[in-house]
Amino acid sequence: MKKHIAIAAGLAVLSTSAFATKSRMEALGQSSSRGSFFIEDTRNIFRNASKVNDMTNYVVTEWGTDSAAQNAEGGFFRSAGQFNYGLYLNSDVNSNASTQDVGLLDEDNRLQLFVGGDMGLKWGASVYYSSSENEQGAIKKENDTMGVSVGVSKGAMEGYANVALKDESKVYTAQADKFDADSGMLIGAAYSWMDYKFYAEYAKDGYEQTVAGAKKDNEFSSIVVGVGHNHEVSATSRIFTQVQYETNKDETTTAGTKVETKNSNLPLTIGFEADATSWLALRGSISQNIVLGTEKVGGKKKTNGTTDVAAGATLNFGKLKVDGMIGTTSNDRTAAAASENGTLALDNVMTKVAVHYWF
Amino acid sequence: MKKILAGIAFLAISTQMAYATQARLIALGLDELDNEGSYYIQDQRNIFLNAASVNSYADLVVVELGGNGRNVSGNSVASVDQDNLTKAQGGFLKKSGNYVYGAYLGNESNTSALLRIASTSNAASVNLVAGPTSAPQMLPTADKQVDLFLGSELANGMKWGASLVYLDNEDENKKQEEKAGAVRLGVMSSNWDAHANISIMNEAKNQVSTEAGALAGSGNTAATVNQEFEGSLGIHVGGSYKLAKGRIYGFYKTFQWDQKDDYNYTGWTNVTLSGTTVAAGKNGKSEGKFDTYSIGYGVSESVNQNGSLFTNIQFKSTNIELKVAQTVEIKNTIIPITIGYEHVATSWLTFRGSITQNLYGDRDNKNFSSANLVVQNLIKDVYGNEGKGTVQNSARVNAGATLTFGKLTIDGVVGTTSDSRASTASDSQSRTQSGVLALDNLMTRVAATYKF
């Protein structure tokens, strides 16, 4: 009986620590933007909208400042009968803000709605929208974005498509200045077999930008094919391994001069996650290219150096969990920015903090 | 028996959760100039919104840690309370028979401070151009305010409350006087509540000197400036009604005032300081008006036996008009949505947080340069820059915690410390929020509540 109770308690801890945030994904070597291809996490709704059915009835807030490096964002997700829905505020997934660092108005105040259902076939859809303008200066600036996502999951199979319909900025210093993103797409599929998940994803996007008469065209495409393995060591710990082939091509034409950048990588990621105590889960990962890892700019090749170690933790208070990264504070407190030099700091106990509350 | 004990223990915790402070409401998304309380979240702070709330929070002492707030003047007479530079305040509420009474010290209104700062002479506000000068010579903001409360519950269950606000200060060396008075009246039934908070007096005046050369670029030399603020009307009325799972609410605030400036602006040319242009002020009397109204719907619902979810959507319009050389106008229309949570994590820790973002936000601000230097910087922090456009970067994530030690609770805001300790405290309205959970600055805007 005692064993059963212990296992049940362990499962309770395990199942709760599985639900998390951007910092958990980064600590496990995954994408903080769209989540993981093979690790269950709330962030996965930004890749496959049908995942809105897998985890529901929670509020999540990612600490930070709007439009700063650590973006303030969050939302809530809830079930209603056979449906699950959610509202997410200020997401910056696939935002072109960094591309537009030329004075054009960035995307702001994105509102994203999710809806999904489980009728044997799990389905989900989301739509996002934002509209901003600024007449503060001599010329009115505008930015509008819109996108839709659909996804399905049935048994071992799943598929998804995310389409960016609009991302348009008008006017910087002259009426002719503009940024206009092409319709971008991200499509993919995955298949689960035992503890493995095989996946493939294709992305394509681009933009045209004109600033002070200088035109810039960009086209980007990428393919990812990989497999991830989730090994449950015990009821409260697990090891993740992942290997994926990534190739992408970026063609940027500035004032008639085209620069082509090609990357080919084969990163291996090994991660772990364990409940150290009833109130603390620790996780970490190491990632490095193996065999393949090159960047070719204008036909000239160089090897990519890519070893990255990340770590994180979750403070577990039952239904409320505080996630964060650890090891990102410099041992020099006068340093202006966070940096990684092997320090476990107790004053900045966690960074990239997010809180999620399950109800 | 165990279940009963567990139930009692939970009730003890959840009852204590209800008593809290500005830090709690800010963490749950409150964004009002005076943090005067919420129409849909139960909190001790609501006594400043509806005085009838005193009946729900008897027998406690509250102290909010802080100093003099953010000083915005060279003559050390004008300050505002903001999250990273708080003002010290506190008080008590006590039950006596059928009545609850109390006193609260230091809860000076930020709205009143903003209006008095706006009434300062443009010439006095730029008294820092050429050194060695001593910075803006402002009108005094309210100080040493006392709020007295009295309330009771009628036999039919209707609660009523009243509050009297008073302050009177002078400094003969500066020919300075400032005084204010207000009354708050409120009623609460189980399904509805209403309040009328009325300013009956609000005055400030002083005489300041601008130093020779201070107004470089304007062609003016040393001068004596008499400046004055006189509130002519101040009303905050509102109420809420229980509807389905939540409360629908609305309020209207209006403040009108006259201001006087005897500086002679003849020959004044624009003065530019750190990129902020100050145009000539208006000699003589000017009028100002501050209007805000809002309607909204907020829900507080219990979840998980020891937690709460909060959702709120409101329409809010703010219009400010100051008829000086050119009419300074602020028009902000926003529809923010707020999602918040609060959870009794352990017997000694309650954690809370929220995210707020505008579903719609529009601003149309004009002629800031005709306002004085100090208020220009303040209103940019609160209402955005001059010009038309959407309200940018409206998303805010806040978090907070309560440390519970039996009848004593310590509240604070969490997550407001930068990852680098090299950064100095900023005077700007915004706090440094870079996603860090810091243990050295464990909580900010800290307050303690003791229930006896």
Interface residues (C-beta under 8 A of the other chain):
Chain A: V59 T61 E62 W63 G64 T65 D66 S67 A68 A69 Q70 N71 A72 E73 G74 G75 F76 L87 L89 N90 D108 N109 L111 S131 S132 E133 N134 E135 Q136 G137 K140 K141 F317 G318 K319 L320 V322 G324 T328 T329 R333 T334 A335 A336 A337 A338 L346 D347 N348 V349 M350 T351 K352 V353 A354 V355 Y357 W358 F359
Chain B: V303 N304 G307 L309 T311 I337 I339 G340 Y341 H343 A345 T346 L349 F351 G353 S354 I355 Q357 N358 L359 G361 N385 E386 G387 K388 G389 T390 Q392 N393 S394 A395 R396 V397 A399 G415 D419 S420 R421 A422 S423 S430 T432 Q433 S434 G435 V436 L437 A438 L439 D440
